[in-house]
Amino acid sequence: MNRYQNNRILTTIKGKQYYATTLYQNIPLSNTDLYVNTTVGDRYDLLAQQFYGDSTLWWVIPMANDQLIKDSLFPPEGLTIRIPSNVGNIITEFRLINA
């Protein structure tokens, strides 16, 4: 999934096109969420591939964990992080708020 594919394309007065700012929703807790302890070598894209079957959904994991840096592919070692289980709903909501 390309997370920018549904973003609005805006145009400046001079005709230059650009993507609108990407908005991210709050990802609510679910009883079915998984929790994993991070270790050396973990990366969000590898975790997304493991749990979602799609490495491009890496951004869901840091967005669901307030304690994580949002602009890195590498979680800090030794943390327990939440892997949201309702990724289909998250993607649907993401597309709606960025359409």
ZIVEN-V419454 format. One record per residue. SS is DSSP state (a for helix, b for strand, c for the rest). Layout:
<<SS> <SS>>
This chain:
<<c> <c> <c> <c> <c> <c> <c> <c> <b> <b> <b> <c> <c> <c> <c> <c> <b> <b> <b> <c> <c> <c> <c> <c> <c> <c> <c> <c> <c> <c> <c> <c> <c> <b> <b> <b> <b> <c> <c> <c> <c> <c> <c> <a> <a> <a> <a> <a> <a> <a> <a> <a> <c> <c> <a> <a> <a> <a> <a> <a> <a> <a> <a> <c> <c> <c> <c> <c> <c> <c> <c> <c> <c> <c> <c> <c> <c> <c> <c> <b> <b> <b> <b> <c> <c> <c> <a> <a> <a> <a> <a> <a> <a> <a> <a> <a> <a> <c> <c>>
